[in-house]
């Protein structure tokens, strides 16, 4: 019998993605204006772009596909967890 466990991921969550190379965040945002995609200009390296995206899991899959389609290398991706209040 299958358990009725809840979803593994929240409906929307914060993701941090590091990409080798430059990327136009406005272009990425144009695909889905309902989610927030921000670029962290404080990265230690000019060769690395850090993207913060607040979206659901299917949105992240689409974002990863668009980044991959640009031929960029994804260096790191993490789900940002919030502290329980």
N, C-alpha and C positions, 0 to 999 in steps of 0.2 A: 504494500500500500504506500502511495506517495504521500509525503508529509506536506502540509500546507504552510511551509516556511515562506517568509516575506522575501522580497527581492534582495539580491546581493547589494545592488547599488541604489542610492537615493534616486528619485525621479530626476533631479538635477543636482549637479555637484560641481565643485571647482577642480579644474585640472591645470597642471603646469607642464608645459611641453618645451623642451629645448631642441632647437633645430640648428644644424650647421648651415650657415649662409644667411643672407638677408631675405626678408619676406615682407610683402606689403599686407599689413593687417587689415587695412581698409578693403582690399580686394577680397580677403578671406571673409570679412564681415558682410560683404555684399551678397554672399550665398545664403546667409541666414541672419536676418536683421533682428530676430527675436532672442538671440543669445549675445552675451557680452564676450568679446574677444579683445584682449588688451595686450600690448607689447611692452615688455619691461626694458626700458632703455638704459637701465643701470647694470647690465650684464658686464662681467669682467672682460669679455673678449668681444671684439667687433665682428668676429667670424661666427658668433653664436647669437641666435635670436631666441629670447624667452617669451613664450606666449602663455597668457593666463586666460582660460576659457571657462565660462560658467554655462553648462549645458547638460543635457541628458546623455546617456551612453550612446544612443544612435547618432546624436549630433557629433560626438567625439569621433566615431567611426568615419563619418563623412568628412570631418576636418582632417583626419589622418590621411584619407584618400586624396584630398586636394593637395596636401603637402607632398605626398608621395608623387602625385602627378606632376609637380613642379620639379621633380628630380632631386629634392633636398633630402638630406640624411637626418632622421630623427635620432637625436642623441639620448634623450631621456624623456619619459612621460610618467607623471605621478598624479595620483588622486590626493588632493589636499583634504585632510580630515580636520573637522572643527572640534574644538574642545567642548565637551558637554557643559552646559550652563546650569 
